[in-house]
Structure formats: C-alpha cells, structure tokens
Amino acid sequence: MKSPVVKRSIVVAGHKTSVSLEEAFWNGMKEISGLRNMTLSELVGEIDSNRQQGNLSSAIRLFVLDYFRSRAYAPAAAPDSKPQAQA
C-alpha cells in the first residue's frame, strides 16, 4: 500500500531540505502561497522562521490547519444584507 505522505525537496533560506507531508497539506500550501502571491519556498521559509519548536513538517501542518480553520470561523457578511438607513 502506498504511503499518503509525500516527501519533496524545497529550498528554504538558500538551503535545500526535504519535507514529508500528506498530499492534502502540499495542496493547501500551494493554495495559500498562490493567494499570498509568493512561492512555496518563500512561504515555507516564513513558517520556518516563525516556528517555536518541533520539526518543519509539523510546523507546516499546524500552519495550514490554522490558516484554513481561521478562514472557516471568520465571520462572513450575509450576501443579502444591506446597510440600514439612518432616520
């Protein structure tokens, strides 16, 4: 049976490293980097520089989870809502 974890090489801060993530996390990273108009390497570098502990793969998983969780819980304006007129 094929492992759901995919290992890829990526350049972070000028150094090549390998990161093992499930395909869903790689897809999430690609989506986030595209929305931020940055490369995957730039985004991973940002995550790497901000992590407090743990390995890079774990830091990436937590970042992607937090990103999509915050989007899911962000209050959205109702599409039919209109500003109320002042009397």
C-alpha positions as a LaTeX table, in Angstrom:
\begin{tabular}{lrrr}
\hline
Residue & $x$ (\AA) & $y$ (\AA) & $z$ (\AA) \\
\hline
Met1 & 0.00 & 0.00 & 0.00 \\
Lys2 & 1.31 & 3.43 & $-0.95$ \\
Ser3 & 2.02 & 5.86 & 1.89 \\
Pro4 & $-0.12$ & 9.01 & 1.88 \\
Val5 & 2.95 & 11.00 & 2.90 \\
Val6 & 4.87 & 12.65 & 0.05 \\
Lys7 & 8.50 & 13.69 & 0.52 \\
Arg8 & 9.66 & 16.69 & $-1.51$ \\
Ser9 & 12.80 & 18.77 & $-1.64$ \\
Ile10 & 12.45 & 22.50 & $-1.16$ \\
Val11 & 14.87 & 25.40 & $-0.82$ \\
Val12 & 14.44 & 27.29 & 2.46 \\
Ala13 & 16.59 & 30.33 & 3.15 \\
Gly14 & 19.02 & 29.23 & 0.46 \\
His15 & 19.35 & 25.66 & 1.78 \\
Lys16 & 17.82 & 22.57 & 0.23 \\
Thr17 & 15.85 & 20.42 & 2.64 \\
Ser18 & 13.33 & 17.60 & 2.44 \\
Val19 & 9.83 & 17.87 & 3.85 \\
Ser20 & 7.39 & 15.00 & 4.24 \\
Leu21 & 3.70 & 15.94 & 4.15 \\
Glu22 & 0.43 & 14.39 & 3.11 \\
Glu23 & $-0.74$ & 15.48 & $-0.34$ \\
Ala24 & $-3.61$ & 17.49 & 1.20 \\
Phe25 & $-1.10$ & 19.66 & 3.08 \\
Trp26 & 1.00 & 20.20 & $-0.06$ \\
Asn27 & $-2.16$ & 21.29 & $-1.87$ \\
Gly28 & $-3.07$ & 23.61 & 0.99 \\
Met29 & 0.40 & 25.15 & 0.91 \\
Lys30 & 0.13 & 25.74 & $-2.85$ \\
Glu31 & $-3.25$ & 27.42 & $-2.40$ \\
Ile32 & $-2.01$ & 29.67 & 0.41 \\
Ser33 & 1.18 & 30.66 & $-1.41$ \\
Gly34 & $-0.86$ & 31.47 & $-4.53$ \\
Leu35 & $-3.27$ & 33.65 & $-2.56$ \\
Arg36 & $-0.32$ & 35.47 & $-0.99$ \\
Asn37 & 1.49 & 35.86 & $-4.34$ \\
Met38 & 4.60 & 34.13 & $-3.05$ \\
Thr39 & 6.49 & 30.99 & $-3.94$ \\
Leu40 & 6.12 & 27.79 & $-1.98$ \\
Ser41 & 9.75 & 28.19 & $-0.86$ \\
Glu42 & 9.05 & 31.71 & 0.44 \\
Leu43 & 6.04 & 30.51 & 2.40 \\
Val44 & 7.93 & 27.57 & 3.90 \\
Gly45 & 10.76 & 29.97 & 4.80 \\
Glu46 & 8.29 & 32.21 & 6.61 \\
Ile47 & 6.84 & 29.24 & 8.51 \\
Asp48 & 10.34 & 28.00 & 9.34 \\
Ser49 & 11.45 & 31.38 & 10.71 \\
Asn50 & 8.33 & 31.71 & 12.88 \\
Arg51 & 8.22 & 28.23 & 14.38 \\
Gln52 & 8.90 & 27.94 & 18.06 \\
Gln53 & 9.61 & 24.22 & 18.32 \\
Gly54 & 9.11 & 20.91 & 16.58 \\
Asn55 & 10.16 & 19.85 & 13.14 \\
Leu56 & 9.40 & 21.71 & 9.93 \\
Ser57 & 6.81 & 19.21 & 8.71 \\
Ser58 & 4.82 & 19.59 & 11.93 \\
Ala59 & 5.10 & 23.38 & 11.78 \\
Ile60 & 3.74 & 23.35 & 8.22 \\
Arg61 & 0.82 & 21.10 & 9.15 \\
Leu62 & $-0.09$ & 23.38 & 12.06 \\
Phe63 & 0.21 & 26.48 & 9.86 \\
Val64 & $-2.07$ & 25.04 & 7.16 \\
Leu65 & $-4.58$ & 23.84 & 9.76 \\
Asp66 & $-4.63$ & 27.24 & 11.47 \\
Tyr67 & $-4.95$ & 29.08 & 8.15 \\
Phe68 & $-7.99$ & 27.13 & 6.98 \\
Arg69 & $-9.53$ & 26.97 & 10.46 \\
Ser70 & $-9.36$ & 30.76 & 10.78 \\
Arg71 & $-11.00$ & 31.12 & 7.35 \\
Ala72 & $-13.75$ & 28.70 & 8.33 \\
Tyr73 & $-14.56$ & 30.61 & 11.51 \\
Ala74 & $-14.18$ & 34.13 & 10.09 \\
Pro75 & $-17.47$ & 35.99 & 10.25 \\
Ala76 & $-18.84$ & 36.46 & 6.76 \\
Ala77 & $-21.29$ & 39.15 & 5.78 \\
Ala78 & $-24.60$ & 37.75 & 4.65 \\
Pro79 & $-24.91$ & 38.16 & 0.86 \\
Asp80 & $-28.40$ & 39.69 & 1.17 \\
Ser81 & $-27.57$ & 42.09 & 3.99 \\
Lys82 & $-27.85$ & 45.79 & 3.17 \\
Pro83 & $-26.86$ & 48.76 & 5.28 \\
Gln84 & $-29.73$ & 50.12 & 7.35 \\
Ala85 & $-30.87$ & 53.64 & 6.52 \\
Gln86 & $-30.42$ & 56.19 & 9.29 \\
Ala87 & $-33.58$ & 58.01 & 10.41 \\
\hline
\end{tabular}
